């Protein structure tokens, strides 16, 4: 199992009084292919890699958080960012962490952290506290809400108080491409991935990340800051293992329930992430980040 994020170390993993178990089967949620049911250890490993990769930059992108703030983390996963936010807001602040499946979040027990099983698209916002949060954030969540991202952003904005901040990080997964076009796996990979059409064939937008500024603007947000980061990764490193495990999880879901991904297609997409040796391939990945405030009273210093 991957080592947990440092922000989880030293905290008691215990179900608190405000937490409740998931009652529905999250694998039935439209478009989501990474639910942990039946593969909890594998998903724990995958999310552990995600935290190691993303947490350092995610913390920097939330550096405006101050003691006493109320923060909402939507799609909180294992909760590493929710725990870090709880540390930042202190005993006089509050963090609400939501997910459609609280399998991992229910292990956390902090006095200023509340866990809610909640679907941002379908469940009432009254359970969260509309208009009450200084910051609402999400990470690699909106991508999965194919065709409904704007609706989700609007509901997240409803949770903000005047002057509050919305932060989101999502990927332009269509840009994932081998750097070395002469690599022996490149032609096979491109033949299956087709510049992100692999995602489009499943109903997802392979260039969603770059559309975040427009969606934020449509939802009435102001002072929009957009940042894109590119990583060139080697096959076999943390990035590559995380991506490979993500593809394997999607493949398992599709073979079990929908039969969309042929083994032959997966065999073309996956090898470049490990190759014949750990240093055999270089792949570029682009992640977009948007941060914006809504009009009204400026954020508290």
C-alpha positions, 0 to 999 in steps of 0.5 A: 500500500502506498504511504499516506500523505503526511497530513494524515499522520498522527490523526486518529482514524475513527468514525466521528458522530457526524459521519455516516456510511454510504448506503448507495452503490456509487458504481451506479453513479452516472459516468464514474468508473473508479468507485472503491466497492469491491476493490478498496485496497487497489483504490486506496493505493491509487488515491495514495499515489494521487495525494503524493503527486498533487497535494504539494501543489494543491496546498499552494493553490489553497494558500489563501485559507485563514484561521476561522474559515469555513471550507467545503471540499467536494469529492474529497476522496481519502481526505488528505486535503480536507485534513490539511484544510482543517489544520489551516482553519484551526479550532475556530474554523470548520471543514466539510468534506463530501463525496458520493462514497465516504469509504475512506473519509469515515476513518477521519475524526477531527473536531473541526472536520465534518464528513457528508455523503453528498452528490453535488448535482443531486442532493440538497445543498441545505445539508451543507450550508449554502452561502456560508463557505469562505472557500469551496474546492475540488480536485479531479472531480468535475471531469467525471461529471460529463455534460454537467460540469457547469451545473455542478459549478453553479451549485458550488458557487451557491455554497460560497458566501459573498467574497468567497473563493472557488478552487478547482483542479482538473486535467486536460487528459487529451494532451497525454502523449508520448514525448518521443514519437520514435518510441517503440510503443508510440504508434500503438499508443496513439492508435488507441488513444487518438489524441484523447478520443479514447475519452471522448468515446466514453462520453468525457471531454478530453480538453475539459481543463482548459474550459474552466475559465469560461465555465467560471465566468458563466457562473458569475465568478470574478477575478479568475486566475487560470494556471496550467502545469505540464509534467513530463513523466517517465514510465514507472514513476509515481505519475505513471503508476497512478495513471496506469492504475486509473486505466486499469480501474476503468478497464475493470469497470468496463469489462465487468459491467459494460464491455466497452474496452477490449483487452487489445485496446488496453494493451495498446494504451497501458505499456507506455506507462511502464515499458520494458524498463522504468526509464523507457518512456516520457509522457507529457501530462497537463493539469489546469487550475482555476481560482476565483472569487465571487463579487461582494465583501472581500475575503477575510484577511 
